[in-house]
């Protein structure tokens, strides 16, 4: 049974409060489930399960049922069919790596949050026209925080989540540039560490990036 859908605006508010969205992209479903379990123990409360992970639908369904307190999203969703699938499996938000109007249409039909990948002002405008609730800046490491700050100057009310190459050492600059949260993939979800069973290293990386996010927000609030 699919989870009760949370209104799109509330999802974006929750993502903003969490600050860090681990992007789970592994070579097996078991590794994905293990990574989520360890990161959950470290205090992470949301996860983007990418459709490039084998049997991603099953992973989303299992997590949605086992952990109703977590916010489970689906990433790399690039078709209307895939959007319908992940929503039925329990995904509470949908992320596309580029602008996919048919995904936006499905998400809007269900009232679910949709984040679309962009890099330029034209792409941001296209994503918003296609129904995006928020914008994913991807690949973030290719442009840097100054790029996000510039985009926000012309899209001041649009929530943005940079993703790609972000870790504890760089998250602060992204938050200062106006990111509501960041997507953290390989820098946080290191499959090699998960595969060899290094639970403590994975949990430590999670604690470090969350602490860095919190420090920056406290600095900005003071």
C-alpha angles and dihedrals in degrees: 000000000000119000119256106270118244117217113266095242091052091051091054090049090052093048088051092051092049093050096195127067113188111216105217109208112156137153095241135032091235091058089050092052092047092050091051092048093052094044090047089055088052090057105266111143105185134049135188108212108200122221088229088073109095112258090004092163091060091048091052091048094048093049094045090054098039097044112032088165091065126082106232120194134178124233137197090032106163107162140049090241092055091047091054090048097051093045090051089050092056107268111156096196135022127217126195123190091221139013110298111172094191090056090051090051093053092047092049090048089057095037090240127146115262126194118190127196118244140155107183135052090249091053092048090053090048092050092051090049088050092057104266114164091198137003128248111208104212135211088016096176090062093063110022134216094298089066092055091048090052092049091050090055089067096031100039097160098043117104111230132195116192114207133187132062096010121141140153092290095056107028093088093062091050092051090049089051090058107269112155088206138335134241111228119195128158093003089062106019099052106181092196090060092046092048093053093045098247095155095161094055092051092047092047092053089052093049092048096052093044091049091049090051092050093048092053093048091050090051092051091048095050 
